[in-house]
Amino acid sequence: MHQSIFAANDRMAERNRGFFKALGLLTLNVVSSPGSGKTALLQKTIERLQPATRVGVIVGDLETDNDARRLRTTGAPVVQISTGTLCHLDAEMIARAVGQLDAKALDVLIIENVGNLVCPAEFDLGEDLRVALLSVTEGEDKPPMFRNAHVVVITKIDLAPHVDFDRAAALENIRRVSPLAAIFEVSSRSGAGIDAWCDYLMSRRTGAK
């Protein structure tokens, strides 16, 4: 049963990927545990990229639309997916949600996955980049969850001095489990690292064309 579910999802993910590629759309699948600062980072990212870069967002949440409402304040088009009891998004959900966006009018599509580092890791959505977030408030022992990430963003670095975050240990753990992942250290509150992160996204979008 599980194998069948994943096979069907992978087929739809490849359709999504082909669709996104045909449009020259850079697509991000952003995963994290709850409270990692994911929505705050996405707000800063969208504000930094716009108006030169047109960004659309798909938000997955179990019940509430709080994140979607926050992201709409940026002026970006946002589609909410309420997953109910499901702890992840799948490729079929993304295909339906994209139908509610004018994808041809976008340059970047950000998928804010459900706040969970376990379930979403198993489901390909057709993204170009899987972006995993690690907050300094979570400590250094989460990186094994990031094995499939193309990018790891360490968030809330302004709080690092106050929570005894071991930066060297975190970086070592990340590089051990995901040696090819690009790593960024950011603070949505102070803006530190946001420019480097956004410049990276623009370089990836240019390279994908």
C-alpha positions in Angstrom: 0.0 0.0 0.0 2.7 2.5 1.0 4.7 1.7 -2.1 1.7 2.3 -4.3 1.0 5.6 -2.6 4.6 6.8 -3.1 4.7 5.6 -6.7 1.5 7.5 -7.6 2.9 10.6 -5.8 6.2 10.4 -7.7 4.4 10.2 -11.0 2.4 13.3 -10.2 5.5 15.0 -8.9 7.2 14.5 -12.2 4.2 16.0 -14.0 4.4 19.0 -11.6 8.2 19.3 -12.3 7.7 19.3 -16.0 5.0 21.9 -15.8 7.2 24.2 -13.6 10.2 23.8 -15.8 8.2 24.6 -18.9 7.2 27.9 -17.3 10.8 28.7 -16.0 9.4 28.6 -12.5 11.8 28.1 -9.6 9.9 26.0 -7.0 10.8 25.7 -3.4 9.5 23.1 -0.9 10.1 24.6 2.5 10.0 22.2 5.5 10.6 22.7 9.2 9.4 21.8 12.6 6.8 24.1 14.2 8.2 27.4 15.6 11.3 27.5 13.4 10.5 30.9 12.0 9.5 29.6 8.6 6.7 32.1 7.9 8.8 35.0 9.1 11.6 34.0 6.8 9.2 33.7 3.9 7.8 37.1 4.5 11.3 38.6 4.5 12.2 36.6 1.4 9.1 37.7 -0.6 9.6 41.4 0.4 13.2 41.2 -0.6 12.5 39.6 -4.0 9.5 41.7 -5.0 8.7 43.6 -7.1 11.5 42.6 -9.5 10.7 38.9 -9.0 7.1 37.7 -9.0 6.4 35.3 -6.2 3.5 33.0 -5.5 2.9 30.9 -2.4 1.1 27.7 -1.5 0.7 27.2 2.3 -0.1 23.8 3.9 -1.5 23.7 7.4 -3.5 21.2 9.4 -6.4 23.6 10.2 -5.6 27.3 10.5 -4.9 29.9 7.8 -2.8 32.1 10.1 0.4 31.6 8.0 -1.5 32.3 4.7 -3.0 35.5 6.1 0.5 36.7 7.3 2.0 36.0 3.8 -0.8 37.8 2.0 0.3 41.0 3.7 3.3 40.9 1.3 1.0 41.3 -1.7 2.0 37.9 -3.1 -0.8 35.6 -4.3 -1.3 32.9 -1.7 -3.3 29.6 -1.9 -4.1 27.8 1.4 -4.3 24.0 1.6 -5.9 22.7 4.8 -4.7 19.1 5.2 -6.9 18.1 8.1 -5.4 15.1 9.7 -2.6 14.7 7.1 0.8 15.8 8.3 2.2 16.6 4.9 1.4 18.0 1.4 1.5 15.7 -1.6 2.0 16.3 -5.3 -1.7 16.0 -6.2 -2.5 18.7 -3.6 0.1 21.0 -5.2 -1.2 20.3 -8.7 -4.7 21.4 -7.6 -3.5 24.4 -5.8 -1.3 25.6 -8.7 -4.6 25.7 -10.7 -5.7 28.5 -8.4 -2.7 30.6 -9.2 -1.7 32.4 -12.4 1.5 30.4 -12.7 2.5 31.9 -16.0 2.7 35.3 -14.2 5.2 34.0 -11.5 8.9 33.6 -11.4 9.2 31.8 -8.1 6.7 29.4 -6.4 7.2 28.9 -2.6 5.5 25.9 -1.0 5.3 26.2 2.8 4.9 22.7 3.9 3.1 21.5 7.0 5.2 22.1 10.2 6.7 18.7 10.5 10.2 17.3 9.7 9.2 13.7 9.3 6.2 13.2 7.0 7.0 15.8 4.4 10.5 14.4 3.8 9.0 11.3 2.1 6.9 13.2 -0.5 8.3 14.8 -3.6 6.1 17.7 -4.8 8.0 18.4 -8.0 10.1 21.1 -6.5 13.5 22.3 -7.7 14.8 22.8 -4.1 13.9 21.2 -0.9 14.7 23.8 1.8 15.0 22.6 5.5 15.0 25.1 8.3 16.8 24.7 11.7 16.2 27.3 14.4 19.0 27.9 16.8 16.4 27.4 19.6 16.1 23.8 18.5 19.7 22.9 19.3 22.2 21.1 17.1 20.7 17.5 17.1 18.0 17.9 14.4 20.2 17.8 11.2 19.8 14.0 10.6 16.3 14.9 9.5 17.8 17.0 6.7 19.3 14.2 4.6 17.2 15.0 1.5 17.6 18.8 1.7 19.2 20.8 -1.1 19.4 23.8 1.2 19.6 24.2 5.0 18.7 27.6 6.5 19.7 28.1 10.1 17.2 30.7 11.5 17.0 33.1 14.4 20.7 33.5 14.6 20.2 36.7 16.6 19.1 34.4 19.5 22.2 32.2 19.3 24.1 33.9 22.2 21.1 33.5 24.5 20.4 29.8 23.9 23.9 28.3 24.0 23.7 27.3 20.3 26.8 25.4 19.3 27.3 26.7 15.7 30.3 24.6 14.9 28.5 21.4 16.0 25.4 22.3 14.0 27.4 22.9 10.8 29.4 19.7 11.3 26.2 17.7 11.7 24.6 19.3 8.7 27.6 18.6 6.5 27.8 15.1 7.7 24.3 14.1 6.7 23.9 16.4 3.7 27.4 17.3 2.4 26.1 18.9 -0.8 23.5 21.2 0.8 23.9 24.9 0.6 23.8 26.4 4.1 22.6 29.9 5.1 22.5 31.5 8.5 19.8 34.2 8.8 17.8 36.3 11.2 14.4 37.5 10.0 14.3 40.0 12.9 17.6 41.7 12.1 17.8 40.9 8.4 21.2 39.3 8.7 21.9 36.8 6.0 18.6 37.5 4.0 20.4 39.2 1.1 22.8 36.2 0.6 19.8 33.8 0.8 17.8 35.8 -1.8 20.8 36.2 -4.1 21.2 32.5 -4.0 17.6 32.0 -5.1 18.0 34.4 -7.9 21.2 32.6 -9.1 19.3 29.3 -9.1 16.4 30.8 -11.0 18.7 32.2 -13.6 20.5 28.9 -13.9 17.2 27.0 -14.3 16.2 29.0 -17.4 
